[in-house]
Amino acid sequence: MIEPQAYAITHLVVGEKLRTSRARIVPIDLVDAASAKGVELRCTKAQLDALGEAEETGVRTGPRARRRPATSACWR
C-alpha cells in the first residue's frame, strides 16, 4: 500500500506460501528483511494473525501509467 502524497510504501499484503490462511495487511515497520525469496517480519505468528485480513477489491491504474505500466491490486 502506498501513501499517495509522499509516494511511500506504508503496508505490505503478506500471505503464506501454502495459503492455509488469508493474506494480512502488514505495516512496513514490521518488515525485517525482503528479497526475491520472500519477506521476513519482526513479529510472531500470533501477532501476524491478529493483523487485519487483506481483501482484494479491484485493480487501479496509477498516475504514471503513461510512462510505464502502473497497475496494481487494490486492497482493504
N, C-alpha and C positions, 0 to 999 in steps of 0.2 A: 504494500500500500504506500502511496506517495502523498506527501503533503504538497498540494499544488502551488502554494505561494513560494515556498523555498525549494521546491522540486527535490525534496529529500525523502528518502525511504524511512517510514515510521514503523511499519509492521511487515512481517512475512506471513504467508499462508503455508503452514508446515503440516505434512502428512507422513504417516509411517509407510515404509516400503510395502508391507503386506496388507495395508489398508484395512486393518481389523477395527479401526475406529475412524471417526470423521477427522478431517483436517482442522487445525486450530489456527487462530489469529494470534501471532506471537509478536510482542513488542520487540523492536530491533535491539534494544539494550540487553535482551536475554541471549542474543547470539554471541557465542564464544569464538567460533571459527566457521568459515564457509569455504568450500572448494567444489570442484566438479563432482566429487563423490557424495556431497551432502552438506548438511548444516549441523554443527554441534551447538547445543544450548546449555546455558547455565541454569538449569532447573531440574527438578526431579520429575519422574513420570507423573506423579500425583499432581504436582504443580502445573505441568503441561495439560493434564486432563481437566484442570479447573479453569483453564482459559476458555474463552468463547469459541464455539464451533464456527467454522467458516462455511458460508453458503454462497456458491457461485450464482450471481444474479444476471449475468449477461456479459457482453463484450463491448468495450468502448474504444474509440479511436482517439488518440491523443492529438494535441495541437501541433506536434512536429511531424505529423503523418506525411506531409508533402515532401519532406526531405528524406525520410526513410520510413519503412513500415513501423507503425507505433500502435499496434493494437494490444490490448491486454484484457484479461478477465476482470470482471467487477465482483467484489466480494463484500459481504456484510456479516 
